[in-house]
Amino acid sequence: MRIALIVVGVIVALFGTLFAFQGFGAVQGSPMSDTTTWSVLGPLIAIAGVIVAVVGWRRR
């Protein structure tokens, strides 16, 4: 279970980072590009992923 939480947290953090870059306009070619919604939600999703990974890491 611990490894699963870490893996899921890292994947969610990576997707959140991708969403943020799309929202900022650094990654083009998507309807999400240059959108304020993803500029806000992307970092929040990335932070949530990091929190899940840390919880998995600290679990016994």
PDB file of N, CA, C and O in Angstrom:
ATOM      1  N   MET A   1       0.824  -1.199   0.000  1.00  0.00           N
ATOM      2  CA  MET A   1       0.000   0.000   0.000  1.00  0.00           C
ATOM      3  C   MET A   1       0.861   1.253   0.000  1.00  0.00           C
ATOM      4  O   MET A   1       0.524   2.247  -0.642  1.00  0.00           O
ATOM      5  N   ARG A   2       1.981   1.199   0.728  1.00  0.00           N
ATOM      6  CA  ARG A   2       2.863   2.359   0.817  1.00  0.00           C
ATOM      7  C   ARG A   2       3.429   2.732  -0.553  1.00  0.00           C
ATOM      8  O   ARG A   2       3.430   3.902  -0.937  1.00  0.00           O
ATOM      9  N   ILE A   3       3.908   1.729  -1.280  1.00  0.00           N
ATOM     10  CA  ILE A   3       4.474   1.987  -2.607  1.00  0.00           C
ATOM     11  C   ILE A   3       3.405   2.532  -3.545  1.00  0.00           C
ATOM     12  O   ILE A   3       3.680   3.420  -4.351  1.00  0.00           O
ATOM     13  N   ALA A   4       2.184   2.004  -3.444  1.00  0.00           N
ATOM     14  CA  ALA A   4       1.099   2.467  -4.301  1.00  0.00           C
ATOM     15  C   ALA A   4       0.797   3.947  -4.056  1.00  0.00           C
ATOM     16  O   ALA A   4       0.577   4.701  -5.004  1.00  0.00           O
ATOM     17  N   LEU A   5       0.786   4.360  -2.797  1.00  0.00           N
ATOM     18  CA  LEU A   5       0.541   5.774  -2.488  1.00  0.00           C
ATOM     19  C   LEU A   5       1.640   6.665  -3.061  1.00  0.00           C
ATOM     20  O   LEU A   5       1.369   7.734  -3.607  1.00  0.00           O
ATOM     21  N   ILE A   6       2.872   6.213  -2.928  1.00  0.00           N
ATOM     22  CA  ILE A   6       3.987   7.006  -3.457  1.00  0.00           C
ATOM     23  C   ILE A   6       3.875   7.127  -4.974  1.00  0.00           C
ATOM     24  O   ILE A   6       4.019   8.222  -5.519  1.00  0.00           O
ATOM     25  N   VAL A   7       3.623   6.027  -5.651  1.00  0.00           N
ATOM     26  CA  VAL A   7       3.525   6.040  -7.113  1.00  0.00           C
ATOM     27  C   VAL A   7       2.354   6.909  -7.573  1.00  0.00           C
ATOM     28  O   VAL A   7       2.501   7.718  -8.489  1.00  0.00           O
ATOM     29  N   VAL A   8       1.199   6.743  -6.941  1.00  0.00           N
ATOM     30  CA  VAL A   8       0.030   7.553  -7.314  1.00  0.00           C
ATOM     31  C   VAL A   8       0.305   9.030  -7.047  1.00  0.00           C
ATOM     32  O   VAL A   8      -0.045   9.880  -7.867  1.00  0.00           O
ATOM     33  N   GLY A   9       0.922   9.344  -5.922  1.00  0.00           N
ATOM     34  CA  GLY A   9       1.245  10.734  -5.608  1.00  0.00           C
ATOM     35  C   GLY A   9       2.183  11.361  -6.623  1.00  0.00           C
ATOM     36  O   GLY A   9       1.990  12.508  -7.025  1.00  0.00           O
ATOM     37  N   VAL A  10       3.195  10.614  -7.040  1.00  0.00           N
ATOM     38  CA  VAL A  10       4.148  11.133  -8.031  1.00  0.00           C
ATOM     39  C   VAL A  10       3.457  11.341  -9.376  1.00  0.00           C
ATOM     40  O   VAL A  10       3.686  12.349 -10.044  1.00  0.00           O
ATOM     41  N   ILE A  11       2.616  10.396  -9.771  1.00  0.00           N
ATOM     42  CA  ILE A  11       1.904  10.536 -11.053  1.00  0.00           C
ATOM     43  C   ILE A  11       0.968  11.737 -11.026  1.00  0.00           C
ATOM     44  O   ILE A  11       0.911  12.500 -11.990  1.00  0.00           O
ATOM     45  N   VAL A  12       0.239  11.911  -9.938  1.00  0.00           N
ATOM     46  CA  VAL A  12      -0.665  13.058  -9.817  1.00  0.00           C
ATOM     47  C   VAL A  12       0.136  14.367  -9.833  1.00  0.00           C
ATOM     48  O   VAL A  12      -0.279  15.343 -10.458  1.00  0.00           O
ATOM     49  N   ALA A  13       1.273  14.384  -9.152  1.00  0.00           N
ATOM     50  CA  ALA A  13       2.116  15.586  -9.138  1.00  0.00           C
ATOM     51  C   ALA A  13       2.634  15.912 -10.544  1.00  0.00           C
ATOM     52  O   ALA A  13       2.679  17.076 -10.940  1.00  0.00           O
ATOM     53  N   LEU A  14       3.022  14.879 -11.288  1.00  0.00           N
ATOM     54  CA  LEU A  14       3.503  15.110 -12.656  1.00  0.00           C
ATOM     55  C   LEU A  14       2.383  15.640 -13.557  1.00  0.00           C
ATOM     56  O   LEU A  14       2.601  16.557 -14.350  1.00  0.00           O
ATOM     57  N   PHE A  15       1.197  15.068 -13.434  1.00  0.00           N
ATOM     58  CA  PHE A  15       0.070  15.570 -14.225  1.00  0.00           C
ATOM     59  C   PHE A  15      -0.284  17.001 -13.827  1.00  0.00           C
ATOM     60  O   PHE A  15      -0.584  17.825 -14.690  1.00  0.00           O
ATOM     61  N   GLY A  16      -0.252  17.299 -12.549  1.00  0.00           N
ATOM     62  CA  GLY A  16      -0.518  18.662 -12.102  1.00  0.00           C
ATOM     63  C   GLY A  16       0.485  19.650 -12.668  1.00  0.00           C
ATOM     64  O   GLY A  16       0.131  20.760 -13.065  1.00  0.00           O
ATOM     65  N   THR A  17       1.740  19.230 -12.699  1.00  0.00           N
ATOM     66  CA  THR A  17       2.786  20.083 -13.279  1.00  0.00           C
ATOM     67  C   THR A  17       2.539  20.300 -14.766  1.00  0.00           C
ATOM     68  O   THR A  17       2.678  21.416 -15.267  1.00  0.00           O
ATOM     69  N   LEU A  18       2.171  19.229 -15.472  1.00  0.00           N
ATOM     70  CA  LEU A  18       1.860  19.358 -16.900  1.00  0.00           C
ATOM     71  C   LEU A  18       0.672  20.296 -17.114  1.00  0.00           C
ATOM     72  O   LEU A  18       0.705  21.151 -17.999  1.00  0.00           O
ATOM     73  N   PHE A  19      -0.374  20.137 -16.306  1.00  0.00           N
ATOM     74  CA  PHE A  19      -1.540  21.012 -16.425  1.00  0.00           C
ATOM     75  C   PHE A  19      -1.159  22.470 -16.172  1.00  0.00           C
ATOM     76  O   PHE A  19      -1.641  23.369 -16.861  1.00  0.00           O
ATOM     77  N   ALA A  20      -0.294  22.703 -15.183  1.00  0.00           N
ATOM     78  CA  ALA A  20       0.135  24.067 -14.886  1.00  0.00           C
ATOM     79  C   ALA A  20       0.900  24.662 -16.069  1.00  0.00           C
ATOM     80  O   ALA A  20       0.656  25.804 -16.458  1.00  0.00           O
ATOM     81  N   PHE A  21       1.821  23.887 -16.636  1.00  0.00           N
ATOM     82  CA  PHE A  21       2.586  24.391 -17.785  1.00  0.00           C
ATOM     83  C   PHE A  21       1.673  24.659 -18.982  1.00  0.00           C
ATOM     84  O   PHE A  21       1.894  25.611 -19.731  1.00  0.00           O
ATOM     85  N   GLN A  22       0.665  23.834 -19.160  1.00  0.00           N
ATOM     86  CA  GLN A  22      -0.285  24.101 -20.235  1.00  0.00           C
ATOM     87  C   GLN A  22      -1.072  25.377 -19.941  1.00  0.00           C
ATOM     88  O   GLN A  22      -1.301  26.185 -20.841  1.00  0.00           O
ATOM     89  N   GLY A  23      -1.476  25.559 -18.718  1.00  0.00           N
ATOM     90  CA  GLY A  23      -2.214  26.765 -18.357  1.00  0.00           C
ATOM     91  C   GLY A  23      -1.381  28.024 -18.513  1.00  0.00           C
ATOM     92  O   GLY A  23      -1.904  29.075 -18.882  1.00  0.00           O
ATOM     93  N   PHE A  24      -0.072  27.924 -18.231  1.00  0.00           N
ATOM     94  CA  PHE A  24       0.824  29.077 -18.372  1.00  0.00           C
ATOM     95  C   PHE A  24       1.179  29.347 -19.826  1.00  0.00           C
ATOM     96  O   PHE A  24       1.684  30.422 -20.148  1.00  0.00           O
ATOM     97  N   GLY A  25       0.920  28.381 -20.713  1.00  0.00           N
ATOM     98  CA  GLY A  25       1.228  28.563 -22.126  1.00  0.00           C
ATOM     99  C   GLY A  25       2.580  28.023 -22.524  1.00  0.00           C
ATOM    100  O   GLY A  25       3.005  28.233 -23.660  1.00  0.00           O
ATOM    101  N   ALA A  26       3.281  27.331 -21.629  1.00  0.00           N
ATOM    102  CA  ALA A  26       4.593  26.771 -21.948  1.00  0.00           C
ATOM    103  C   ALA A  26       4.471  25.527 -22.819  1.00  0.00           C
ATOM    104  O   ALA A  26       5.385  25.211 -23.581  1.00  0.00           O
ATOM    105  N   VAL A  27       3.350  24.821 -22.711  1.00  0.00           N
ATOM    106  CA  VAL A  27       3.083  23.640 -23.532  1.00  0.00           C
ATOM    107  C   VAL A  27       1.859  23.964 -24.382  1.00  0.00           C
ATOM    108  O   VAL A  27       0.774  24.218 -23.858  1.00  0.00           O
ATOM    109  N   GLN A  28       2.047  23.951 -25.686  1.00  0.00           N
ATOM    110  CA  GLN A  28       0.973  24.319 -26.614  1.00  0.00           C
ATOM    111  C   GLN A  28       0.336  23.080 -27.220  1.00  0.00           C
ATOM    112  O   GLN A  28       0.824  21.966 -27.026  1.00  0.00           O
ATOM    113  N   GLY A  29      -0.747  23.271 -27.951  1.00  0.00           N
ATOM    114  CA  GLY A  29      -1.381  22.201 -28.699  1.00  0.00           C
ATOM    115  C   GLY A  29      -2.523  21.533 -27.973  1.00  0.00           C
ATOM    116  O   GLY A  29      -2.881  20.400 -28.294  1.00  0.00           O
ATOM    117  N   SER A  30      -3.097  22.203 -27.010  1.00  0.00           N
ATOM    118  CA  SER A  30      -4.193  21.636 -26.247  1.00  0.00           C
ATOM    119  C   SER A  30      -5.216  22.730 -25.973  1.00  0.00           C
ATOM    120  O   SER A  30      -4.865  23.908 -25.908  1.00  0.00           O
ATOM    121  N   PRO A  31      -6.479  22.345 -25.812  1.00  0.00           N
ATOM    122  CA  PRO A  31      -7.472  23.358 -25.416  1.00  0.00           C
ATOM    123  C   PRO A  31      -7.179  23.940 -24.033  1.00  0.00           C
ATOM    124  O   PRO A  31      -7.722  24.984 -23.671  1.00  0.00           O
ATOM    125  N   MET A  32      -6.327  23.271 -23.266  1.00  0.00           N
ATOM    126  CA  MET A  32      -5.965  23.757 -21.932  1.00  0.00           C
ATOM    127  C   MET A  32      -4.890  24.842 -21.991  1.00  0.00           C
ATOM    128  O   MET A  32      -4.636  25.512 -20.990  1.00  0.00           O
ATOM    129  N   SER A  33      -4.261  25.021 -23.146  1.00  0.00           N
ATOM    130  CA  SER A  33      -3.161  25.976 -23.276  1.00  0.00           C
ATOM    131  C   SER A  33      -3.654  27.406 -23.087  1.00  0.00           C
ATOM    132  O   SER A  33      -4.711  27.788 -23.589  1.00  0.00           O
ATOM    133  N   ASP A  34      -2.867  28.185 -22.353  1.00  0.00           N
ATOM    134  CA  ASP A  34      -3.151  29.601 -22.088  1.00  0.00           C
ATOM    135  C   ASP A  34      -4.515  29.813 -21.426  1.00  0.00           C
ATOM    136  O   ASP A  34      -5.234  30.754 -21.762  1.00  0.00           O
ATOM    137  N   THR A  35      -4.863  28.944 -20.497  1.00  0.00           N
ATOM    138  CA  THR A  35      -6.141  29.039 -19.799  1.00  0.00           C
ATOM    139  C   THR A  35      -5.888  29.303 -18.319  1.00  0.00           C
ATOM    140  O   THR A  35      -5.130  28.578 -17.674  1.00  0.00           O
ATOM    141  N   THR A  36      -6.517  30.328 -17.791  1.00  0.00           N
ATOM    142  CA  THR A  36      -6.327  30.692 -16.388  1.00  0.00           C
ATOM    143  C   THR A  36      -6.762  29.574 -15.448  1.00  0.00           C
ATOM    144  O   THR A  36      -6.151  29.373 -14.398  1.00  0.00           O
ATOM    145  N   THR A  37      -7.798  28.856 -15.812  1.00  0.00           N
ATOM    146  CA  THR A  37      -8.295  27.776 -14.955  1.00  0.00           C
ATOM    147  C   THR A  37      -7.185  26.777 -14.649  1.00  0.00           C
ATOM    148  O   THR A  37      -7.001  26.386 -13.496  1.00  0.00           O
ATOM    149  N   TRP A  38      -6.447  26.363 -15.674  1.00  0.00           N
ATOM    150  CA  TRP A  38      -5.391  25.372 -15.471  1.00  0.00           C
ATOM    151  C   TRP A  38      -4.147  25.986 -14.872  1.00  0.00           C
ATOM    152  O   TRP A  38      -3.325  25.276 -14.294  1.00  0.00           O
ATOM    153  N   SER A  39      -3.992  27.297 -14.998  1.00  0.00           N
ATOM    154  CA  SER A  39      -2.886  27.975 -14.316  1.00  0.00           C
ATOM    155  C   SER A  39      -3.077  27.944 -12.807  1.00  0.00           C
ATOM    156  O   SER A  39      -2.103  27.996 -12.055  1.00  0.00           O
ATOM    157  N   VAL A  40      -4.321  27.860 -12.362  1.00  0.00           N
ATOM    158  CA  VAL A  40      -4.635  27.803 -10.933  1.00  0.00           C
ATOM    159  C   VAL A  40      -4.742  26.350 -10.459  1.00  0.00           C
ATOM    160  O   VAL A  40      -4.164  25.981  -9.437  1.00  0.00           O
ATOM    161  N   LEU A  41      -5.481  25.534 -11.204  1.00  0.00           N
ATOM    162  CA  LEU A  41      -5.715  24.156 -10.777  1.00  0.00           C
ATOM    163  C   LEU A  41      -4.474  23.278 -10.883  1.00  0.00           C
ATOM    164  O   LEU A  41      -4.280  22.385 -10.058  1.00  0.00           O
ATOM    165  N   GLY A  42      -3.638  23.515 -11.879  1.00  0.00           N
ATOM    166  CA  GLY A  42      -2.436  22.698 -12.074  1.00  0.00           C
ATOM    167  C   GLY A  42      -1.531  22.653 -10.852  1.00  0.00           C
ATOM    168  O   GLY A  42      -1.198  21.566 -10.381  1.00  0.00           O
ATOM    169  N   PRO A  43      -1.123  23.804 -10.324  1.00  0.00           N
ATOM    170  CA  PRO A  43      -0.280  23.772  -9.119  1.00  0.00           C
ATOM    171  C   PRO A  43      -0.981  23.155  -7.910  1.00  0.00           C
ATOM    172  O   PRO A  43      -0.339  22.495  -7.093  1.00  0.00           O
ATOM    173  N   LEU A  44      -2.296  23.364  -7.790  1.00  0.00           N
ATOM    174  CA  LEU A  44      -3.027  22.752  -6.674  1.00  0.00           C
ATOM    175  C   LEU A  44      -3.033  21.232  -6.790  1.00  0.00           C
ATOM    176  O   LEU A  44      -2.881  20.532  -5.789  1.00  0.00           O
ATOM    177  N   ILE A  45      -3.208  20.719  -8.007  1.00  0.00           N
ATOM    178  CA  ILE A  45      -3.170  19.278  -8.233  1.00  0.00           C
ATOM    179  C   ILE A  45      -1.770  18.741  -7.957  1.00  0.00           C
ATOM    180  O   ILE A  45      -1.621  17.669  -7.371  1.00  0.00           O
ATOM    181  N   ALA A  46      -0.744  19.480  -8.375  1.00  0.00           N
ATOM    182  CA  ALA A  46       0.637  19.045  -8.126  1.00  0.00           C
ATOM    183  C   ALA A  46       0.932  18.995  -6.629  1.00  0.00           C
ATOM    184  O   ALA A  46       1.578  18.059  -6.158  1.00  0.00           O
ATOM    185  N   ILE A  47       0.474  19.976  -5.892  1.00  0.00           N
ATOM    186  CA  ILE A  47       0.680  19.990  -4.437  1.00  0.00           C
ATOM    187  C   ILE A  47      -0.047  18.818  -3.790  1.00  0.00           C
ATOM    188  O   ILE A  47       0.492  18.177  -2.888  1.00  0.00           O
ATOM    189  N   ALA A  48      -1.267  18.534  -4.243  1.00  0.00           N
ATOM    190  CA  ALA A  48      -2.005  17.392  -3.701  1.00  0.00           C
ATOM    191  C   ALA A  48      -1.251  16.088  -3.963  1.00  0.00           C
ATOM    192  O   ALA A  48      -1.205  15.212  -3.099  1.00  0.00           O
ATOM    193  N   GLY A  49      -0.666  15.959  -5.145  1.00  0.00           N
ATOM    194  CA  GLY A  49       0.116  14.767  -5.458  1.00  0.00           C
ATOM    195  C   GLY A  49       1.334  14.621  -4.573  1.00  0.00           C
ATOM    196  O   GLY A  49       1.665  13.519  -4.135  1.00  0.00           O
ATOM    197  N   VAL A  50       1.999  15.728  -4.311  1.00  0.00           N
ATOM    198  CA  VAL A  50       3.171  15.697  -3.422  1.00  0.00           C
ATOM    199  C   VAL A  50       2.747  15.289  -2.014  1.00  0.00           C
ATOM    200  O   VAL A  50       3.438  14.513  -1.353  1.00  0.00           O
ATOM    201  N   ILE A  51       1.620  15.807  -1.561  1.00  0.00           N
ATOM    202  CA  ILE A  51       1.130  15.456  -0.225  1.00  0.00           C
ATOM    203  C   ILE A  51       0.824  13.954  -0.137  1.00  0.00           C
ATOM    204  O   ILE A  51       1.167  13.306   0.852  1.00  0.00           O
ATOM    205  N   VAL A  52       0.184  13.411  -1.164  1.00  0.00           N
ATOM    206  CA  VAL A  52      -0.116  11.976  -1.173  1.00  0.00           C
ATOM    207  C   VAL A  52       1.176  11.166  -1.161  1.00  0.00           C
ATOM    208  O   VAL A  52       1.271  10.168  -0.446  1.00  0.00           O
ATOM    209  N   ALA A  53       2.171  11.581  -1.942  1.00  0.00           N
ATOM    210  CA  ALA A  53       3.448  10.863  -1.974  1.00  0.00           C
ATOM    211  C   ALA A  53       4.158  10.939  -0.628  1.00  0.00           C
ATOM    212  O   ALA A  53       4.746   9.952  -0.185  1.00  0.00           O
ATOM    213  N   VAL A  54       4.112  12.083   0.023  1.00  0.00           N
ATOM    214  CA  VAL A  54       4.761  12.227   1.333  1.00  0.00           C
ATOM    215  C   VAL A  54       4.056  11.375   2.379  1.00  0.00           C
ATOM    216  O   VAL A  54       4.711  10.760   3.220  1.00  0.00           O
ATOM    217  N   VAL A  55       2.733  11.334   2.334  1.00  0.00           N
ATOM    218  CA  VAL A  55       1.982  10.491   3.261  1.00  0.00           C
ATOM    219  C   VAL A  55       2.371   9.019   3.053  1.00  0.00           C
ATOM    220  O   VAL A  55       2.559   8.276   4.017  1.00  0.00           O
ATOM    221  N   GLY A  56       2.488   8.614   1.797  1.00  0.00           N
ATOM    222  CA  GLY A  56       2.902   7.255   1.508  1.00  0.00           C
ATOM    223  C   GLY A  56       4.319   6.981   1.969  1.00  0.00           C
ATOM    224  O   GLY A  56       4.615   5.887   2.448  1.00  0.00           O
ATOM    225  N   TRP A  57       5.186   7.950   1.833  1.00  0.00           N
ATOM    226  CA  TRP A  57       6.584   7.807   2.241  1.00  0.00           C
ATOM    227  C   TRP A  57       6.707   7.663   3.753  1.00  0.00           C
ATOM    228  O   TRP A  57       7.508   6.867   4.242  1.00  0.00           O
ATOM    229  N   ARG A  58       5.915   8.431   4.488  1.00  0.00           N
ATOM    230  CA  ARG A  58       6.019   8.461   5.956  1.00  0.00           C
ATOM    231  C   ARG A  58       5.240   7.339   6.639  1.00  0.00           C
ATOM    232  O   ARG A  58       5.373   7.125   7.844  1.00  0.00           O
ATOM    233  N   ARG A  59       4.433   6.629   5.867  1.00  0.00           N
ATOM    234  CA  ARG A  59       3.641   5.541   6.438  1.00  0.00           C
ATOM    235  C   ARG A  59       4.504   4.367   6.824  1.00  0.00           C
ATOM    236  O   ARG A  59       5.534   4.118   6.198  1.00  0.00           O
ATOM    237  N   ARG A  60       4.099   3.646   7.843  1.00  0.00           N
ATOM    238  CA  ARG A  60       4.870   2.468   8.274  1.00  0.00           C
ATOM    239  C   ARG A  60       4.280   1.200   7.741  1.00  0.00           C
ATOM    240  O   ARG A  60       4.801   0.117   8.007  1.00  0.00           O
TER     241      ARG A  60
END
